[in-house]
Amino acid sequence: MTRSDLVAQLAERFGQLTHRDTEFAVKTILDAMSDALARGHRIEIRGFGSFSINRRPPRVGRNPRSGEQVIIPEKLVPHFKPGKALRESVDAHVPVIDPDSDGSSGAP
């Protein structure tokens, strides 16, 4: 689902809101979440999950073209951990794929 899909679905579900108001609300929420993470805060949405920042320490990597060593600096990256209710909901709606029907004809 993209941001525009979310806006369209919310505008459809809440008829009293215009598309523009819905777009503003989604943008405001996402901006507030981004700002909180940028300040190093943790975000928890009960029943959905939590967002936090993980630190990736500096390391030595290799340039794939030349093979020379390159120092990769420390990075702070966002991390999402799904909540129990979300995990259970997703697990309950996962389509079961029959391992015997992988799309091949079965012939070598």
C-alpha positions as CSV (number, residue, x, y, z in Angstrom):
1,M,0.0,0.0,0.0
2,T,1.4,3.4,-0.9
3,R,0.7,6.7,0.8
4,S,-1.8,7.7,-1.9
5,D,-3.6,4.3,-1.5
6,L,-3.9,5.0,2.2
7,V,-5.2,8.5,1.7
8,A,-7.8,7.2,-0.9
9,Q,-8.9,4.4,1.5
10,L,-9.3,6.7,4.5
11,A,-11.2,9.3,2.4
12,E,-13.5,6.6,1.2
13,R,-14.1,5.2,4.7
14,F,-14.6,8.6,6.3
15,G,-17.0,10.4,4.0
16,Q,-17.1,13.5,6.2
17,L,-13.4,14.2,5.3
18,T,-12.4,15.6,2.0
19,H,-9.6,14.0,0.1
20,R,-7.5,17.1,0.8
21,D,-8.2,16.9,4.6
22,T,-7.3,13.2,4.6
23,E,-4.1,13.8,2.7
24,F,-3.2,16.6,5.2
25,A,-3.9,14.3,8.2
26,V,-1.8,11.4,6.8
27,K,1.1,13.8,6.0
28,T,0.9,15.3,9.5
29,I,1.0,11.9,11.2
30,L,3.9,10.7,9.1
31,D,5.8,13.9,9.6
32,A,5.3,13.7,13.4
33,M,6.6,10.1,13.3
34,S,9.6,11.1,11.2
35,D,10.5,14.0,13.5
36,A,10.2,11.8,16.6
37,L,12.5,9.2,15.2
38,A,15.0,11.8,14.0
39,R,15.1,13.1,17.7
40,G,15.9,9.5,18.8
41,H,12.4,8.8,20.3
42,R,10.6,5.5,20.2
43,I,7.1,5.3,18.8
44,E,4.7,2.6,19.9
45,I,1.2,2.1,18.4
46,R,-0.6,-0.5,20.5
47,G,-1.8,-3.5,18.6
48,F,0.3,-2.4,15.5
49,G,3.9,-2.2,16.5
50,S,6.8,0.0,17.5
51,F,9.3,2.1,15.6
52,S,12.8,2.8,16.9
53,I,16.2,3.7,15.7
54,N,19.0,1.1,15.3
55,R,22.7,2.0,15.2
56,R,24.8,0.4,12.6
57,P,28.4,0.7,13.7
58,P,31.1,1.9,11.2
59,R,32.7,-0.9,9.3
60,V,35.1,-1.7,6.5
61,G,33.6,-2.7,3.2
62,R,34.8,-3.2,-0.4
63,N,34.2,-1.3,-3.5
64,P,32.6,-3.9,-5.8
65,R,34.3,-2.4,-9.0
66,S,37.8,-1.9,-7.8
67,G,37.9,-4.2,-4.8
68,E,39.6,-1.5,-2.7
69,Q,38.6,-1.2,1.0
70,V,36.2,1.6,1.9
71,I,35.3,2.9,5.3
72,I,31.5,2.8,5.8
73,P,30.5,5.4,8.5
74,E,28.1,4.7,11.3
75,K,24.4,4.9,10.4
76,L,21.2,5.3,12.3
77,V,18.4,3.4,10.6
78,P,14.7,3.1,11.4
79,H,13.5,-0.3,12.7
80,F,9.9,-1.6,12.9
81,K,8.9,-4.4,15.2
82,P,5.3,-5.6,14.7
83,G,3.1,-6.0,17.7
84,K,1.5,-9.3,18.7
85,A,-2.0,-8.4,17.4
86,L,-0.5,-7.4,13.9
87,R,1.5,-10.6,13.8
88,E,-1.5,-12.7,14.6
89,S,-3.7,-10.9,12.2
90,V,-1.2,-11.3,9.3
91,D,-0.6,-15.0,10.2
92,A,-4.4,-15.6,10.2
93,H,-4.7,-14.1,6.7
94,V,-1.7,-15.7,5.0
95,P,-2.8,-17.7,1.9
96,V,-1.7,-21.3,2.2
97,I,0.5,-22.3,-0.7
98,D,0.6,-26.0,-1.7
99,P,4.2,-27.0,-2.0
100,D,3.3,-29.5,-4.8
101,S,1.8,-26.8,-7.0
102,D,4.8,-24.6,-7.6
103,G,3.7,-23.8,-11.1
104,S,6.0,-26.2,-12.8
105,S,4.8,-29.0,-15.0
106,G,6.6,-31.7,-13.0
107,A,8.6,-32.9,-16.0
108,P,12.4,-32.5,-15.8
